[in-house]
Amino acid sequence: MNKIKVIVAGARGRMGSEAVRMIEKTDNLELVACLENKYDGKKINEFDAEIDTEAIIYTDIDTCFKNVKADVLVDLTIPEVGYLHTKTAINYGIRPVVGTTGFTEDQLTELTDLAEEKGIGVIIAPNFAIGAVLMMQFSKWAAKYFPDVEIIEKHHDQKLDAPSGTAVKTASLIKEVREQKTQGHPDEKETIPGARGSDVDGMRIHSVRLPGLVAHQEVIFGSTGENLTIKHDSFHRQSFMTGVKLAVEQVMKIDVLVYGLENILE
């Protein structure tokens, strides 16, 4: 069996370390290198006793891609770095699987065009948890019947972007089926700016950042005499690994950029 050779960017982070462990335990995947901002030349197992693989850490992406034969780059870093990693990987013929959120529309358009030009598969997923993907799809379905909706997303206090990529993606999916409307009283006034959250096509998105949280979202729909809440909670980063594994396997079968894990679920 030919294994899929994987490089992980952000391998020493909380998500990255889970990805490394998942790859190590998966028969058809092989970790061949890691990308980090320091510890160039060291082995990843020097930092985690649970990891047996001796994959080398690189701090320069070009050196890594030139020295290591790889099929897939799994990027779990931050938006600015993730964008550059993704663009570089495509140019080297390495298929990116990106869990980094916060890309701009212009960046996504540029990466989509580049993937099409090179004929290479790319998967960018705001959330790799299967339950979160289903939550987004169920919300899109519900919005056909409940156009009044607010989104509350809650994450750990080290998350850099707000609102989360999952919340933005949820709002985007809802917009596809919901006619634009402004919710609440027409004379509503915030006595403290920001109290009503961000406004996306008349919907409201609220972001919570606290220690102890991982990744949580609820989508609340309101109608006459009833409410509907669709909620998902990730209590551990292991919850994202089923989706990461699926994306690594599926990106080998496509030659375009796919945004959202829902687009590769059967």
BAPAZA-372413 format. One line per 5 residues: number of its first residue (from 1); for each residue x, y, z of N, C-alpha, C, O. Coordinates in steps of 0.1 Angstrom, whole numbers, padded with zeros to 4 digits. Example, Ala and Ser with C-alpha at 12.3 -4.5 7.8 and 13.67 -1.06 7.14 Angstrom:
1 = 0132:-0057:0078:0123:-0045:0078:0132:-0033:0078:0142:-0033:0085 ~ 0128:-0022:0071:0137:-0011:0071:0129:0000:0079:0134:0011:0080 $
END
This chain:
1 = 0008:-0012:0000:0000:0000:0000:0009:0012:0000:0018:0014:0009 ~ 0006:0021:-0010:0014:0034:-0010:0008:0044:0000:-0004:0047:0000 ~ 0016:0048:0009:0012:0058:0019:0012:0072:0014:0020:0075:0005 ~ 0002:0080:0019:0002:0094:0015:0012:0101:0024:0011:0100:0037 ~ 0022:0108:0018:0032:0114:0026:0028:0129:0029:0024:0137:0021 $
6 = 0028:0131:0042:0022:0144:0048:0033:0152:0055:0041:0147:0063 ~ 0032:0165:0052:0039:0175:0060:0029:0183:0069:0019:0186:0064 ~ 0032:0185:0081:0023:0192:0090:0029:0206:0094:0040:0206:0099 ~ 0023:0217:0091:0027:0230:0095:0020:0234:0108:0007:0233:0109 ~ 0027:0238:0118:0021:0240:0131:0021:0228:0139:0012:0226:0147 $
11 = 0030:0219:0137:0030:0205:0143:0031:0206:0159:0028:0196:0165 ~ 0037:0216:0164:0039:0217:0179:0027:0224:0185:0027:0226:0198 ~ 0017:0229:0178:0006:0236:0183:-0004:0225:0188:-0002:0213:0187 ~ -0015:0230:0194:-0025:0221:0200:-0032:0213:0190:-0034:0201:0191 ~ -0036:0219:0179:-0042:0212:0168:-0032:0203:0160:-0034:0192:0157 $
16 = -0020:0210:0158:-0010:0203:0150:-0005:0190:0157:-0002:0180:0150 ~ -0003:0190:0170:0002:0179:0177:-0008:0167:0176:-0004:0156:0175 ~ -0021:0171:0176:-0032:0160:0175:-0031:0155:0161:-0033:0142:0159 ~ -0028:0163:0151:-0027:0158:0137:-0016:0149:0135:-0017:0139:0129 ~ -0004:0152:0142:0008:0144:0141:0005:0130:0147:0008:0120:0141 $
21 = -0002:0130:0158:-0005:0117:0165:-0015:0109:0156:-0014:0097:0155 ~ -0025:0116:0150:-0034:0109:0141:-0027:0103:0129:-0030:0091:0126 ~ -0018:0110:0123:-0011:0105:0111:-0003:0093:0115:-0002:0083:0108 ~ 0004:0094:0127:0012:0083:0131:0004:0070:0134:0009:0059:0132 ~ -0009:0071:0138:-0017:0060:0140:-0025:0054:0128:-0031:0044:0129 $
26 = -0024:0062:0117:-0031:0058:0105:-0023:0051:0095:-0012:0056:0091 ~ -0027:0039:0091:-0018:0030:0083:-0015:0036:0069:-0004:0034:0064 ~ -0024:0043:0063:-0022:0048:0050:-0016:0062:0049:-0015:0068:0038 ~ -0012:0068:0061:-0006:0081:0061:0008:0080:0067:0011:0071:0076 ~ 0017:0089:0063:0031:0089:0068:0035:0104:0070:0035:0112:0060 $
31 = 0040:0107:0082:0045:0121:0084:0060:0121:0080:0068:0113:0084 ~ 0062:0130:0070:0076:0131:0065:0084:0143:0069:0096:0143:0068 ~ 0077:0153:0074:0084:0166:0078:0074:0174:0086:0061:0172:0085 ~ 0079:0184:0093:0071:0194:0100:0076:0208:0097:0088:0210:0094 ~ 0067:0218:0097:0071:0232:0095:0068:0239:0108:0056:0239:0113 $
36 = 0078:0247:0113:0076:0255:0125:0084:0267:0123:0091:0269:0114 ~ 0082:0277:0133:0089:0289:0132:0102:0289:0140:0110:0299:0140 ~ 0106:0278:0146:0119:0276:0152:0122:0261:0154:0114:0252:0150 ~ 0133:0258:0160:0138:0244:0162:0142:0237:0148:0139:0225:0147 ~ 0147:0245:0139:0151:0240:0126:0161:0228:0128:0171:0229:0135 $
41 = 0158:0217:0121:0167:0205:0121:0165:0195:0132:0170:0184:0132 ~ 0157:0199:0142:0153:0190:0153:0143:0180:0149:0136:0182:0139 ~ 0141:0169:0156:0131:0159:0153:0119:0162:0161:0119:0166:0173 ~ 0107:0160:0155:0094:0163:0162:0092:0154:0174:0086:0159:0184 ~ 0098:0142:0175:0096:0134:0187:0104:0139:0199:0102:0133:0210 $
46 = 0113:0148:0197:0120:0154:0208:0111:0163:0217:0114:0166:0228 ~ 0099:0166:0211:0090:0175:0219:0078:0168:0224:0070:0174:0231 ~ 0076:0155:0220:0064:0148:0224:0067:0133:0226:0071:0126:0216 ~ 0067:0128:0238:0070:0114:0241:0061:0104:0234:0064:0093:0233 ~ 0049:0109:0231:0039:0100:0225:0042:0097:0210:0035:0089:0204 $
51 = 0051:0105:0204:0053:0104:0190:0066:0096:0187:0077:0100:0193 ~ 0065:0086:0179:0077:0078:0176:0085:0083:0163:0097:0081:0162 ~ 0077:0089:0154:0083:0093:0142:0095:0103:0144:0094:0111:0153 ~ 0105:0102:0135:0116:0111:0136:0116:0121:0125:0127:0126:0120 ~ 0104:0125:0121:0103:0136:0110:0110:0149:0115:0110:0152:0127 $
56 = 0117:0155:0105:0125:0167:0108:0117:0179:0108:0108:0180:0100 ~ 0120:0189:0117:0113:0202:0117:0121:0211:0108:0134:0212:0109 ~ 0114:0218:0099:0120:0229:0090:0114:0242:0094:0102:0243:0097 ~ 0122:0252:0093:0116:0266:0095:0115:0273:0082:0108:0284:0082 ~ 0121:0268:0071:0120:0275:0058:0112:0266:0049:0116:0254:0046 $
61 = 0101:0271:0044:0092:0262:0036:0098:0258:0023:0096:0246:0019 ~ 0105:0266:0016:0112:0263:0004:0122:0251:0006:0122:0242:-0002 ~ 0130:0253:0016:0140:0242:0019:0133:0229:0022:0137:0218:0017 ~ 0122:0230:0030:0114:0218:0033:0109:0211:0020:0111:0199:0018 ~ 0102:0219:0012:0096:0213:0000:0107:0208:-0010:0104:0198:-0018 $
66 = 0119:0214:-0010:0129:0209:-0019:0136:0197:-0014:0140:0188:-0022 ~ 0137:0195:-0001:0144:0184:0005:0135:0171:0007:0140:0160:0008 ~ 0122:0174:0008:0113:0163:0013:0102:0160:0002:0096:0169:-0003 ~ 0101:0147:-0002:0090:0143:-0011:0077:0142:-0003:0076:0134:0006 ~ 0067:0150:-0007:0055:0150:0000:0043:0151:-0009:0044:0156:-0020 $
71 = 0032:0145:-0005:0019:0146:-0013:0010:0157:-0008:0004:0164:-0016 ~ 0010:0159:0005:0000:0168:0012:0006:0176:0022:0015:0171:0030 ~ 0003:0189:0023:0006:0198:0034:-0007:0200:0042:-0017:0205:0037 ~ -0006:0196:0055:-0017:0200:0064:-0013:0212:0072:-0003:0212:0079 ~ -0020:0223:0070:-0016:0236:0076:-0026:0239:0087:-0038:0241:0085 $
76 = -0021:0241:0099:-0029:0244:0111:-0022:0255:0119:-0019:0254:0130 ~ -0020:0266:0111:-0013:0277:0117:-0022:0289:0119:-0032:0288:0126 ~ -0018:0301:0114:-0026:0313:0115:-0028:0319:0101:-0021:0315:0091 ~ -0038:0327:0099:-0042:0331:0085:-0031:0337:0076:-0029:0332:0065 ~ -0022:0346:0082:-0012:0351:0073:-0002:0341:0069:0002:0340:0057 $
81 = 0002:0332:0078:0012:0321:0075:0005:0311:0066:0011:0306:0057 ~ -0007:0307:0070:-0015:0297:0062:-0017:0300:0048:-0016:0292:0039 ~ -0019:0313:0045:-0021:0317:0031:-0008:0316:0023:-0008:0310:0012 ~ 0003:0320:0029:0016:0319:0022:0020:0304:0020:0025:0300:0010 ~ 0017:0296:0031:0020:0281:0030:0012:0275:0019:0017:0267:0011 $
86 = -0001:0278:0018:-0010:0272:0008:-0005:0276:-0006:-0005:0267:-0015 ~ -0003:0289:-0008:0002:0293:-0021:0015:0287:-0025:0016:0282:-0037 ~ 0024:0286:-0016:0037:0279:-0019:0036:0265:-0022:0042:0259:-0032 ~ 0027:0258:-0014:0025:0243:-0016:0019:0241:-0030:0024:0231:-0037 ~ 0010:0249:-0034:0004:0247:-0047:0014:0248:-0058:0015:0240:-0068 $
91 = 0023:0258:-0057:0033:0260:-0067:0044:0249:-0067:0050:0247:-0078 ~ 0045:0242:-0056:0054:0230:-0056:0047:0217:-0059:0054:0207:-0060 ~ 0034:0218:-0062:0027:0206:-0066:0023:0197:-0054:0020:0185:-0055 ~ 0023:0203:-0042:0019:0196:-0030:0005:0201:-0026:0002:0213:-0026 ~ -0004:0192:-0023:-0018:0194:-0021:-0021:0199:-0007:-0019:0192:0003 $
96 = -0025:0212:-0005:-0028:0217:0008:-0042:0212:0014:-0052:0212:0007 ~ -0041:0209:0027:-0053:0207:0035:-0052:0217:0046:-0043:0216:0055 ~ -0061:0227:0046:-0059:0239:0055:-0070:0240:0065:-0082:0241:0061 ~ -0067:0240:0078:-0076:0242:0088:-0075:0256:0094:-0082:0260:0103 ~ -0066:0264:0088:-0065:0278:0092:-0077:0286:0087:-0080:0286:0076 $
101 = -0083:0294:0096:-0094:0303:0092:-0090:0317:0091:-0079:0321:0096 ~ -0098:0326:0086:-0095:0340:0085:-0090:0345:0072:-0086:0356:0071 ~ -0090:0336:0061:-0086:0341:0048:-0096:0351:0043:-0108:0350:0046 ~ -0092:0361:0035:-0101:0371:0029:-0107:0365:0017:-0102:0355:0011 ~ -0117:0371:0012:-0123:0367:-0001:-0113:0368:-0012:-0113:0359:-0021 $
106 = -0105:0379:-0012:-0095:0380:-0023:-0085:0369:-0023:-0081:0364:-0033 ~ -0081:0365:-0011:-0071:0354:-0009:-0077:0341:-0014:-0070:0333:-0021 ~ -0089:0338:-0010:-0096:0326:-0015:-0097:0326:-0030:-0095:0315:-0036 ~ -0101:0337:-0036:-0102:0338:-0050:-0089:0335:-0057:-0088:0328:-0067 ~ -0078:0341:-0052:-0065:0339:-0057:-0060:0325:-0056:-0055:0319:-0066 $
111 = -0063:0318:-0045:-0059:0304:-0043:-0067:0295:-0052:-0062:0285:-0057 ~ -0080:0298:-0053:-0089:0290:-0062:-0084:0291:-0076:-0083:0281:-0083 ~ -0080:0303:-0081:-0075:0304:-0095:-0062:0297:-0097:-0059:0291:-0107 ~ -0053:0298:-0087:-0040:0291:-0087:-0041:0276:-0088:-0034:0269:-0095 ~ -0051:0271:-0079:-0053:0256:-0079:-0058:0252:-0092:-0054:0241:-0097 $
116 = -0067:0259:-0098:-0072:0256:-0111:-0062:0256:-0122:-0061:0248:-0131 ~ -0053:0267:-0122:-0042:0268:-0131:-0033:0256:-0130:-0028:0251:-0141 ~ -0029:0252:-0118:-0020:0241:-0116:-0026:0227:-0117:-0019:0217:-0118 ~ -0040:0227:-0117:-0047:0214:-0117:-0044:0206:-0105:-0042:0194:-0106 ~ -0044:0212:-0093:-0041:0205:-0081:-0052:0207:-0070:-0058:0218:-0069 $
121 = -0054:0197:-0062:-0065:0197:-0052:-0061:0205:-0040:-0049:0204:-0035 ~ -0070:0213:-0035:-0069:0220:-0022:-0082:0219:-0014:-0092:0220:-0020 ~ -0080:0217:-0001:-0092:0217:0007:-0090:0226:0019:-0080:0225:0026 ~ -0098:0237:0020:-0098:0246:0031:-0111:0244:0039:-0122:0246:0033 ~ -0109:0241:0051:-0121:0238:0060:-0121:0246:0072:-0112:0246:0080 $
126 = -0131:0255:0074:-0133:0263:0086:-0134:0254:0098:-0130:0259:0109 ~ -0139:0242:0097:-0140:0233:0108:-0139:0219:0103:-0146:0215:0094 ~ -0131:0211:0110:-0129:0197:0106:-0137:0187:0114:-0137:0175:0111 ~ -0145:0192:0123:-0154:0183:0131:-0166:0180:0123:-0173:0189:0118 ~ -0169:0167:0121:-0180:0162:0113:-0193:0168:0119:-0202:0172:0111 $
131 = -0194:0168:0132:-0206:0173:0138:-0209:0188:0135:-0220:0192:0134 ~ -0198:0196:0135:-0199:0210:0132:-0203:0212:0117:-0211:0221:0115 ~ -0198:0204:0108:-0203:0205:0094:-0217:0202:0093:-0225:0209:0086 ~ -0222:0191:0100:-0236:0188:0100:-0245:0200:0106:-0255:0203:0101 ~ -0239:0206:0117:-0246:0217:0123:-0248:0228:0113:-0259:0234:0112 $
136 = -0238:0231:0105:-0239:0241:0095:-0249:0238:0084:-0257:0246:0080 ~ -0249:0225:0080:-0259:0221:0070:-0273:0221:0075:-0282:0225:0068 ~ -0275:0217:0087:-0289:0217:0093:-0293:0232:0095:-0305:0234:0093 ~ -0284:0241:0098:-0288:0255:0099:-0292:0261:0086:-0302:0268:0085 ~ -0286:0257:0075:-0289:0261:0062:-0304:0257:0058:-0312:0264:0053 $
141 = -0306:0244:0062:-0320:0239:0059:-0330:0246:0067:-0341:0250:0062 ~ -0327:0249:0080:-0337:0255:0089:-0340:0269:0085:-0351:0274:0087 ~ -0330:0276:0079:-0331:0290:0076:-0342:0293:0065:-0347:0304:0063 ~ -0345:0282:0057:-0356:0284:0047:-0369:0287:0054:-0378:0293:0048 ~ -0370:0282:0066:-0383:0283:0073:-0382:0293:0085:-0393:0298:0090 $
146 = -0370:0296:0090:-0368:0305:0101:-0358:0316:0097:-0346:0314:0099 ~ -0362:0327:0090:-0353:0337:0085:-0347:0346:0096:-0337:0352:0094 ~ -0352:0346:0108:-0347:0354:0119:-0337:0345:0127:-0341:0335:0133 ~ -0324:0349:0126:-0314:0340:0132:-0302:0348:0138:-0298:0358:0132 ~ -0297:0343:0148:-0284:0348:0154:-0275:0337:0157:-0279:0326:0160 $
151 = -0262:0339:0156:-0252:0329:0157:-0243:0333:0169:-0238:0345:0170 ~ -0241:0324:0178:-0232:0326:0190:-0221:0316:0189:-0223:0304:0190 ~ -0208:0321:0187:-0197:0311:0187:-0188:0314:0198:-0186:0325:0202 ~ -0183:0303:0204:-0175:0304:0217:-0162:0296:0215:-0162:0284:0211 ~ -0151:0303:0217:-0138:0296:0216:-0128:0300:0227:-0131:0309:0235 $
156 = -0117:0292:0228:-0107:0295:0238:-0101:0309:0235:-0102:0315:0225 ~ -0095:0315:0246:-0091:0329:0245:-0078:0331:0238:-0073:0342:0238 ~ -0072:0321:0232:-0060:0323:0224:-0063:0323:0209:-0054:0325:0201 ~ -0076:0322:0205:-0080:0323:0191:-0078:0337:0186:-0082:0346:0193 ~ -0072:0338:0174:-0069:0352:0169:-0080:0359:0161:-0081:0371:0162 $
161 = -0088:0351:0154:-0098:0357:0146:-0112:0357:0152:-0115:0347:0159 ~ -0119:0367:0149:-0133:0368:0154:-0141:0376:0144:-0137:0387:0140 ~ -0153:0371:0140:-0158:0358:0144:-0151:0346:0138:-0142:0348:0129 ~ -0154:0334:0142:-0147:0322:0138:-0150:0319:0123:-0160:0324:0118 ~ -0141:0312:0117:-0144:0308:0103:-0157:0300:0102:-0164:0300:0092 $
166 = -0160:0292:0112:-0172:0284:0112:-0184:0293:0112:-0194:0290:0105 ~ -0184:0303:0120:-0195:0312:0121:-0197:0320:0108:-0209:0321:0103 ~ -0186:0324:0102:-0187:0331:0089:-0192:0321:0078:-0201:0325:0070 ~ -0188:0309:0078:-0192:0299:0069:-0207:0296:0071:-0215:0294:0061 ~ -0211:0295:0083:-0225:0293:0086:-0234:0304:0081:-0244:0301:0074 $
171 = -0230:0316:0083:-0238:0328:0078:-0238:0327:0063:-0248:0331:0057 ~ -0227:0324:0057:-0227:0323:0042:-0236:0313:0037:-0243:0315:0027 ~ -0237:0301:0043:-0246:0291:0039:-0261:0295:0041:-0269:0292:0032 ~ -0263:0302:0052:-0277:0306:0054:-0281:0317:0044:-0293:0317:0040 ~ -0272:0326:0040:-0275:0336:0030:-0279:0330:0017:-0287:0337:0010 $
176 = -0275:0318:0014:-0278:0312:0001:-0293:0309:0000:-0299:0308:-0011 ~ -0300:0307:0012:-0314:0304:0012:-0323:0314:0019:-0335:0312:0018 ~ -0317:0324:0024:-0325:0334:0032:-0325:0347:0025:-0315:0352:0021 ~ -0337:0353:0024:-0338:0366:0018:-0333:0376:0028:-0335:0375:0040 ~ -0325:0386:0024:-0319:0396:0033:-0330:0403:0040:-0340:0408:0035 $
181 = -0328:0404:0053:-0337:0412:0062:-0330:0417:0074:-0320:0411:0079 ~ -0334:0429:0079:-0328:0434:0091:-0337:0430:0103:-0349:0433:0103 ~ -0330:0424:0112:-0338:0418:0124:-0339:0428:0135:-0331:0438:0136 ~ -0348:0426:0144:-0350:0435:0155:-0358:0447:0152:-0363:0449:0141 ~ -0360:0456:0162:-0368:0468:0161:-0361:0478:0152:-0348:0480:0153 $
186 = -0368:0484:0143:-0362:0494:0134:-0355:0505:0141:-0346:0512:0135 ~ -0359:0508:0153:-0353:0519:0161:-0343:0515:0171:-0339:0522:0180 ~ -0339:0502:0170:-0330:0497:0180:-0317:0505:0180:-0312:0509:0169 ~ -0311:0507:0192:-0299:0515:0193:-0290:0508:0203:-0294:0505:0214 ~ -0277:0507:0200:-0267:0501:0209:-0263:0512:0218:-0257:0522:0214 $
191 = -0265:0511:0231:-0261:0520:0241:-0246:0518:0244:-0239:0527:0248 ~ -0241:0506:0241:-0227:0503:0242:-0223:0497:0228:-0229:0487:0224 ~ -0215:0503:0220:-0212:0498:0206:-0207:0484:0207:-0198:0480:0214 ~ -0213:0476:0198:-0209:0462:0196:-0218:0453:0204:-0216:0440:0204 ~ -0227:0458:0212:-0236:0450:0221:-0244:0440:0213:-0247:0429:0218 $
196 = -0247:0443:0201:-0256:0434:0193:-0247:0425:0183:-0253:0418:0175 ~ -0234:0426:0185:-0226:0417:0177:-0224:0423:0163:-0228:0434:0160 ~ -0218:0415:0154:-0215:0419:0140:-0228:0417:0132:-0236:0408:0135 ~ -0229:0425:0122:-0241:0424:0113:-0237:0418:0099:-0229:0423:0092 ~ -0242:0406:0096:-0240:0400:0083:-0253:0397:0076:-0261:0388:0079 $
201 = -0256:0406:0066:-0268:0405:0059:-0280:0405:0067:-0290:0399:0065 ~ -0279:0413:0078:-0291:0414:0087:-0291:0404:0099:-0298:0405:0108 ~ -0282:0394:0098:-0280:0384:0109:-0270:0390:0119:-0262:0398:0115 ~ -0270:0385:0131:-0261:0389:0141:-0252:0377:0145:-0256:0366:0147 ~ -0238:0380:0145:-0229:0370:0150:-0222:0375:0163:-0217:0387:0163 $
206 = -0222:0367:0173:-0216:0371:0186:-0204:0361:0189:-0205:0349:0187 ~ -0193:0367:0193:-0181:0359:0196:-0177:0360:0211:-0177:0370:0217 ~ -0175:0348:0217:-0171:0347:0231:-0157:0341:0231:-0155:0331:0224 ~ -0148:0346:0239:-0135:0341:0241:-0132:0339:0256:-0131:0349:0263 ~ -0130:0327:0260:-0128:0324:0274:-0118:0312:0276:-0119:0303:0268 $
211 = -0110:0312:0286:-0102:0300:0290:-0112:0288:0293:-0123:0290:0298 ~ -0107:0277:0289:-0115:0265:0292:-0124:0260:0280:-0128:0249:0280 ~ -0127:0269:0271:-0135:0266:0259:-0125:0260:0248:-0113:0262:0248 ~ -0131:0252:0240:-0124:0247:0228:-0130:0253:0215:-0125:0263:0210 ~ -0141:0247:0211:-0149:0253:0199:-0163:0249:0201:-0167:0237:0201 $
216 = -0172:0259:0201:-0186:0257:0203:-0194:0267:0195:-0190:0279:0193 ~ -0205:0263:0190:-0214:0272:0183:-0229:0268:0184:-0232:0257:0184 ~ -0237:0278:0186:-0251:0276:0185:-0258:0286:0175:-0254:0298:0175 ~ -0267:0281:0168:-0274:0289:0158:-0289:0290:0163:-0295:0279:0163 ~ -0293:0302:0166:-0307:0303:0173:-0316:0309:0163:-0314:0320:0158 $
221 = -0327:0302:0160:-0337:0307:0151:-0350:0311:0159:-0353:0304:0168 ~ -0356:0322:0155:-0368:0326:0162:-0380:0328:0152:-0378:0332:0141 ~ -0391:0324:0157:-0404:0326:0149:-0415:0328:0159:-0413:0327:0172 ~ -0427:0330:0154:-0438:0333:0163:-0441:0321:0172:-0445:0311:0168 ~ -0439:0324:0185:-0442:0313:0195:-0433:0302:0196:-0435:0292:0204 $
226 = -0421:0303:0189:-0412:0291:0190:-0397:0296:0187:-0395:0306:0180 ~ -0388:0288:0192:-0374:0290:0189:-0368:0276:0185:-0373:0266:0190 ~ -0358:0276:0177:-0351:0264:0173:-0336:0267:0175:-0331:0277:0170 ~ -0329:0259:0183:-0314:0260:0185:-0307:0248:0180:-0310:0237:0183 ~ -0298:0250:0171:-0289:0240:0166:-0275:0242:0171:-0269:0253:0169 $
231 = -0270:0233:0179:-0258:0235:0187:-0247:0224:0184:-0251:0212:0183 ~ -0235:0228:0184:-0224:0218:0184:-0213:0222:0194:-0210:0234:0195 ~ -0207:0212:0200:-0196:0214:0210:-0185:0205:0207:-0187:0193:0205 ~ -0173:0211:0206:-0160:0202:0205:-0153:0204:0219:-0149:0215:0222 ~ -0152:0193:0226:-0146:0194:0239:-0131:0191:0239:-0124:0193:0249 $
236 = -0127:0185:0228:-0113:0181:0227:-0109:0182:0212:-0117:0180:0203 ~ -0096:0185:0210:-0092:0187:0196:-0091:0174:0188:-0090:0174:0176 ~ -0093:0163:0195:-0094:0150:0188:-0106:0150:0179:-0107:0142:0170 ~ -0116:0158:0183:-0129:0158:0175:-0127:0163:0161:-0135:0160:0152 ~ -0116:0170:0158:-0113:0175:0144:-0105:0165:0136:-0104:0166:0124 $
241 = -0100:0154:0142:-0091:0145:0134:-0097:0136:0124:-0091:0133:0114 ~ -0110:0132:0127:-0117:0124:0116:-0118:0132:0104:-0117:0127:0093 ~ -0121:0145:0105:-0122:0154:0093:-0109:0157:0086:-0108:0157:0074 ~ -0098:0158:0094:-0085:0160:0089:-0081:0148:0080:-0076:0149:0069 ~ -0083:0136:0086:-0079:0124:0079:-0087:0122:0066:-0082:0119:0056 $
246 = -0100:0125:0067:-0109:0124:0055:-0104:0134:0044:-0103:0131:0032 ~ -0100:0146:0048:-0096:0157:0039:-0083:0153:0032:-0081:0155:0020 ~ -0073:0147:0040:-0060:0143:0034:-0062:0132:0024:-0056:0132:0013 ~ -0072:0123:0026:-0074:0112:0017:-0081:0118:0004:-0078:0113:-0007 ~ -0091:0127:0006:-0099:0131:-0005:-0092:0141:-0014:-0095:0142:-0026 $
251 = -0083:0149:-0008:-0076:0159:-0016:-0067:0153:-0027:-0064:0159:-0036 ~ -0064:0140:-0025:-0056:0133:-0035:-0064:0130:-0047:-0059:0126:-0058 ~ -0078:0131:-0046:-0087:0127:-0057:-0093:0139:-0064:-0100:0136:-0074 ~ -0089:0151:-0061:-0095:0163:-0067:-0084:0171:-0074:-0073:0170:-0070 ~ -0089:0180:-0082:-0079:0189:-0089:-0084:0204:-0089:-0080:0212:-0098 $
256 = -0092:0207:-0079:-0097:0221:-0077:-0096:0224:-0062:-0094:0216:-0054 ~ -0099:0237:-0059:-0100:0241:-0045:-0114:0239:-0040:-0124:0243:-0047 ~ -0116:0232:-0029:-0128:0230:-0022:-0128:0237:-0009:-0119:0235:-0001 ~ -0139:0245:-0007:-0140:0253:0006:-0151:0247:0014:-0163:0249:0010 ~ -0148:0241:0025:-0158:0235:0034:-0158:0220:0033:-0159:0214:0022 $
261 = -0157:0214:0044:-0157:0199:0045:-0170:0193:0040:-0170:0181:0035 ~ -0181:0200:0041:-0194:0194:0036:-0193:0191:0021:-0201:0182:0017 ~ -0184:0197:0014:-0184:0194:-0001:-0176:0181:-0004:-0176:0177:-0016 ~ -0170:0175:0006:-0164:0162:0003:-0171:0150:0011:-0167:0139:0010 ~ -0181:0154:0019:-0189:0143:0025:-0198:0137:0016:-0204:0143:0007 $
266 = -0200:0124:0017:-0209:0117:0008:-0223:0118:0013:-0233:0113:0007 $
END
